[in-house]
Amino acid sequence: MRNCLLILACVMALPAAGQAQRYSIAGANPYVQRKDWNGLLAYTKAWTQADPNDPMAWYYLGQTYGIGFNQPANAANAFRRAVALKPQWPEAWHALAFTCDQSKQYKDAVAAARRAIAETPDKPNYWNTLAATYSHMEDWDDEIQTLHEEEQHMTRATSFDWFNLGNAYSNAGHYQEAVKAYAQSLQMAPKYGPAWNNLGVVEAALGQTAKALADYQRASQLGNSTGTGNYSSLQQQLAAARAANSARASGPRPFTPSCYESLSPNCASDPSSLVYVRNHSSPRTLPASVAIRNDGSRRL
């Protein structure tokens, strides 16, 4: 009788042992939580092999390549499989746009971002990705047009969405629009230090140094170290400018070079001086948080 029970137990166990492993989001998430990217890669690859028609398997594989291994080209290929299997999936289209942009597949990035926007037009980060791609393509007109269109879909935007829009306008050199976006962000989240710092950056770029100093100081008070550094840097720049102006005022006036530094009543009649008017065609000296690219646009 005992032998019969053992045989029956073994027979009952056989179907379970013969079943294929089932893959799922629940099975993948523990790897994500542990940041076990190698384990997640093995899991998601096996998932796509076991169920190649499951779009979520390809989506997770794309996320693994993109986030875990910083391999945007491989991630984009996985996201392409995901959207081919599930075309009405804006998150996957946006992920495809983002990774195509990272891997400099700009035309594909534009197409994917526009597909994501068509599916869900009230997602500001989708518009930001499209604008960023146009920026990388140096298509400035379409970049600004995209940002203007984004503003029309900000009714449900968060403070961080407005912050990102401010960054995008700042990157494009449209500082007045950036000021408005940062102000909207800060109205919703007044204790967000990075927004105060970035507001200071664009106000400094506009020549509003008193406002910039106040913004940097507020950012510093909220624990933003970049704001602290920018406050000190701008103070030093202003002090150096005052010292230089004082030295020029007290010393002998050079015969010709002064016309090429700033427009003054003494040399305003010299037409050549108009080309060199300060804050007109000469580049500004901005805080360290702003990098000046070779094309002249500024990025935070």
C-alpha positions as CSV (number, residue, x, y, z in Angstrom):
1,M,0.0,0.0,0.0
2,R,2.9,2.4,0.9
3,N,4.6,1.7,-2.4
4,C,1.4,2.4,-4.3
5,L,1.1,5.8,-2.5
6,L,4.7,6.7,-3.5
7,I,4.1,5.8,-7.1
8,L,0.8,7.9,-7.1
9,A,2.6,10.9,-5.6
10,C,5.3,10.7,-8.3
11,V,2.8,10.5,-11.1
12,M,0.9,13.5,-9.7
13,A,4.1,15.5,-9.6
14,L,5.0,14.8,-13.2
15,P,2.7,17.3,-14.9
16,A,3.9,20.2,-12.6
17,A,7.5,19.4,-13.4
18,G,6.8,19.2,-17.1
19,Q,5.1,22.6,-17.2
20,A,7.0,25.5,-18.8
21,Q,8.0,28.4,-16.6
22,R,5.5,31.2,-16.7
23,Y,6.9,34.7,-17.1
24,S,5.2,37.9,-15.9
25,I,5.7,41.4,-14.6
26,A,5.4,40.0,-11.1
27,G,8.3,37.7,-11.9
28,A,10.4,40.4,-13.4
29,N,9.9,43.1,-10.7
30,P,12.0,41.5,-7.9
31,Y,15.0,41.8,-10.3
32,V,14.1,45.5,-10.8
33,Q,13.8,46.1,-7.1
34,R,17.3,44.5,-6.4
35,K,18.7,46.3,-9.5
36,D,19.9,42.9,-10.6
37,W,20.3,43.8,-14.3
38,N,22.1,40.7,-15.3
39,G,19.4,38.6,-13.8
40,L,16.7,40.7,-15.3
41,L,18.3,40.5,-18.7
42,A,18.4,36.7,-18.5
43,Y,14.7,36.7,-17.3
44,T,13.4,39.0,-20.0
45,K,15.3,37.3,-22.8
46,A,13.9,33.9,-21.7
47,W,10.5,35.6,-21.5
48,T,10.7,36.8,-25.1
49,Q,11.8,33.4,-26.3
50,A,9.0,31.6,-24.3
51,D,6.3,34.0,-25.5
52,P,7.5,36.1,-28.5
53,N,4.0,37.5,-29.0
54,D,3.8,39.1,-25.6
55,P,4.4,42.9,-26.0
56,M,5.2,43.3,-22.3
57,A,8.1,40.8,-22.6
58,W,9.7,43.0,-25.3
59,Y,8.9,46.2,-23.3
60,Y,10.6,44.9,-20.2
61,L,13.6,43.7,-22.3
62,G,13.8,47.3,-23.7
63,Q,13.7,48.8,-20.3
64,T,16.4,46.4,-19.2
65,Y,18.7,47.4,-22.0
66,G,18.0,51.1,-21.6
67,I,18.0,51.5,-17.8
68,G,20.2,48.6,-16.7
69,F,22.9,48.6,-19.4
70,N,22.6,52.0,-21.1
71,Q,22.3,50.4,-24.5
72,P,19.7,52.6,-26.2
73,A,20.1,51.0,-29.7
74,N,19.3,47.5,-28.3
75,A,16.5,49.0,-26.2
76,A,15.0,50.7,-29.2
77,N,14.9,47.4,-31.1
78,A,13.0,45.7,-28.3
79,F,10.6,48.6,-28.1
80,R,10.0,48.3,-31.8
81,R,8.9,44.7,-31.3
82,A,6.6,45.9,-28.4
83,V,4.7,48.5,-30.5
84,A,4.5,46.2,-33.5
85,L,2.6,43.7,-31.3
86,K,0.6,46.4,-29.5
87,P,0.3,49.6,-31.6
88,Q,-1.9,51.6,-29.3
89,W,0.6,51.8,-26.4
90,P,1.8,55.4,-25.9
91,E,4.2,54.6,-23.1
92,A,6.0,52.1,-25.4
93,W,6.0,54.6,-28.3
94,H,7.6,57.2,-26.0
95,A,10.2,54.8,-24.7
96,L,11.0,54.1,-28.4
97,A,11.3,57.8,-29.1
98,F,13.5,58.4,-26.1
99,T,15.9,55.5,-26.9
100,C,16.0,56.4,-30.6
101,D,17.0,60.0,-29.6
102,Q,19.7,58.6,-27.3
103,S,21.1,56.5,-30.1
104,K,20.9,59.4,-32.6
105,Q,18.2,57.8,-34.7
106,Y,16.5,61.1,-34.9
107,K,13.9,60.6,-37.7
108,D,12.6,57.4,-35.9
109,A,12.6,59.4,-32.6
110,V,10.4,62.1,-34.1
111,A,8.0,59.6,-35.6
112,A,7.7,57.6,-32.4
113,A,7.2,60.7,-30.3
114,R,4.5,62.0,-32.6
115,R,2.8,58.6,-32.3
116,A,2.9,58.8,-28.5
117,I,1.5,62.3,-28.6
118,A,-1.3,61.3,-31.0
119,E,-2.3,58.6,-28.5
120,T,-2.0,60.8,-25.4
121,P,-1.5,64.5,-26.1
122,D,-1.7,65.7,-22.5
123,K,1.6,64.1,-21.5
124,P,4.2,67.0,-21.3
125,N,7.2,64.6,-21.2
126,Y,6.2,63.3,-24.6
127,W,6.3,66.8,-26.0
128,N,9.6,67.4,-24.2
129,T,11.2,64.4,-25.8
130,L,10.0,65.6,-29.3
131,A,11.4,69.1,-28.6
132,A,14.7,67.6,-27.4
133,T,15.0,65.5,-30.6
134,Y,14.5,68.6,-32.7
135,S,17.1,70.4,-30.7
136,H,19.6,67.6,-31.3
137,M,18.8,67.8,-35.0
138,E,19.4,71.6,-34.7
139,D,15.9,72.1,-36.1
140,W,15.3,75.2,-33.9
141,D,12.0,76.3,-35.5
142,D,10.3,72.9,-34.9
143,E,11.7,72.8,-31.4
144,I,10.1,76.1,-30.4
145,Q,6.9,75.2,-32.3
146,T,6.7,71.9,-30.3
147,L,7.2,73.8,-27.0
148,H,4.5,76.2,-27.9
149,E,2.2,73.3,-28.7
150,E,3.1,71.7,-25.4
151,E,1.9,74.7,-23.5
152,Q,-1.6,74.2,-25.0
153,H,-1.7,70.7,-23.3
154,M,-0.6,71.6,-19.8
155,T,-4.0,71.7,-18.1
156,R,-3.1,68.6,-16.0
157,A,0.6,69.3,-15.7
158,T,2.5,68.9,-12.5
159,S,5.1,71.3,-11.1
160,F,7.8,69.1,-12.5
161,D,6.2,69.2,-15.9
162,W,6.4,73.1,-15.8
163,F,10.0,72.8,-14.5
164,N,10.9,70.6,-17.5
165,L,9.2,73.0,-19.9
166,G,11.3,75.8,-18.4
167,N,14.4,73.8,-18.9
168,A,13.4,73.2,-22.6
169,Y,12.8,76.9,-23.2
170,S,16.0,77.8,-21.5
171,N,17.9,75.3,-23.6
172,A,16.4,76.9,-26.7
173,G,17.5,80.4,-25.6
174,H,13.9,81.6,-25.1
175,Y,14.5,83.0,-21.6
176,Q,11.3,85.0,-21.2
177,E,9.2,81.9,-21.8
178,A,11.5,79.9,-19.4
179,V,10.8,82.5,-16.7
180,K,7.1,82.0,-17.0
181,A,7.4,78.3,-16.9
182,Y,9.6,78.2,-13.8
183,A,7.3,80.7,-12.1
184,Q,4.3,78.4,-12.8
185,S,6.4,75.4,-11.4
186,L,7.3,77.4,-8.3
187,Q,3.7,78.5,-7.7
188,M,2.8,74.8,-7.4
189,A,5.9,73.7,-5.5
190,P,7.6,76.8,-3.9
191,K,10.1,74.7,-2.0
192,Y,11.7,73.1,-5.0
193,G,15.3,74.4,-5.0
194,P,16.4,73.4,-8.5
195,A,13.5,75.5,-10.0
196,W,14.7,78.6,-8.0
197,N,18.3,78.0,-9.2
198,N,17.2,77.6,-12.9
199,L,15.0,80.7,-12.6
200,G,18.1,82.5,-11.5
201,V,20.1,81.2,-14.4
202,V,17.6,82.6,-17.0
203,E,17.2,85.9,-15.2
204,A,20.9,86.3,-15.1
205,A,20.9,85.6,-18.8
206,L,18.3,88.4,-19.2
207,G,20.6,90.8,-17.3
208,Q,18.2,90.8,-14.2
209,T,21.1,90.2,-11.8
210,A,19.3,91.4,-8.6
211,K,16.4,88.9,-9.3
212,A,19.0,86.2,-10.1
213,L,20.8,86.7,-6.8
214,A,17.5,86.5,-4.9
215,D,16.6,83.3,-6.7
216,Y,20.0,81.7,-6.1
217,Q,19.8,82.7,-2.4
218,R,16.4,81.1,-2.1
219,A,17.7,77.9,-3.8
220,S,20.6,77.9,-1.4
221,Q,18.3,78.3,1.6
222,L,16.4,75.2,0.3
223,G,19.6,73.2,0.3
224,N,20.4,73.4,-3.4
225,S,24.2,73.5,-3.7
226,T,24.2,74.7,-7.3
227,G,22.3,77.7,-6.2
228,T,24.9,78.4,-3.5
229,G,27.7,78.2,-6.1
230,N,25.8,80.4,-8.6
231,Y,25.1,83.0,-5.9
232,S,28.8,83.3,-5.0
233,S,29.9,83.2,-8.7
234,L,27.5,86.0,-9.7
235,Q,28.5,88.1,-6.8
236,Q,32.1,87.8,-7.8
237,Q,31.3,88.6,-11.4
238,L,29.4,91.8,-10.4
239,A,32.2,92.8,-8.1
240,A,34.8,92.3,-10.9
241,A,32.6,94.3,-13.3
242,R,32.3,97.2,-10.8
243,A,36.1,97.2,-10.2
244,A,36.7,97.3,-13.9
245,N,34.3,100.1,-14.5
246,S,35.8,102.1,-11.6
247,A,39.3,101.6,-13.1
248,R,38.2,102.8,-16.5
249,A,36.5,105.8,-15.0
250,S,39.6,106.9,-13.0
251,G,42.3,106.1,-15.5
252,P,43.1,107.9,-18.8
253,R,40.7,107.2,-21.6
254,P,42.3,105.0,-24.4
255,F,42.3,106.6,-27.8
256,T,40.3,103.9,-29.8
257,P,39.6,100.6,-28.0
258,S,36.9,102.0,-25.7
259,C,34.5,102.2,-28.6
260,Y,34.7,98.4,-29.0
261,E,33.8,97.6,-25.4
262,S,30.6,99.5,-24.9
263,L,28.5,102.2,-26.5
264,S,29.2,105.5,-24.7
265,P,28.3,109.2,-25.4
266,N,31.9,109.9,-26.3
267,C,32.0,107.4,-29.2
268,A,28.4,106.9,-30.1
269,S,29.0,108.7,-33.4
270,D,31.4,105.9,-34.4
271,P,29.3,103.5,-36.5
272,S,31.7,100.6,-35.9
273,S,30.9,100.7,-32.1
274,L,27.4,99.6,-32.7
275,V,28.6,96.1,-33.6
276,Y,30.3,95.7,-30.3
277,V,27.7,97.0,-27.9
278,R,27.7,95.0,-24.7
279,N,24.8,92.6,-24.3
280,H,24.0,92.9,-28.0
281,S,26.3,90.6,-30.0
282,S,29.0,89.8,-27.5
283,P,28.4,86.5,-25.5
284,R,27.3,86.8,-21.9
285,T,29.2,85.3,-19.0
286,L,26.8,83.0,-17.3
287,P,27.0,81.0,-14.1
288,A,28.8,77.7,-14.1
289,S,25.5,75.7,-14.2
290,V,25.1,76.8,-17.8
291,A,27.3,75.4,-20.6
292,I,27.6,77.3,-23.8
293,R,27.6,75.1,-26.8
294,N,29.5,75.9,-30.0
295,D,26.2,76.8,-31.7
296,G,25.5,79.5,-29.1
297,S,22.6,77.8,-27.4
298,R,22.7,77.3,-23.7
299,R,21.9,74.2,-21.7
300,L,21.3,73.7,-18.0
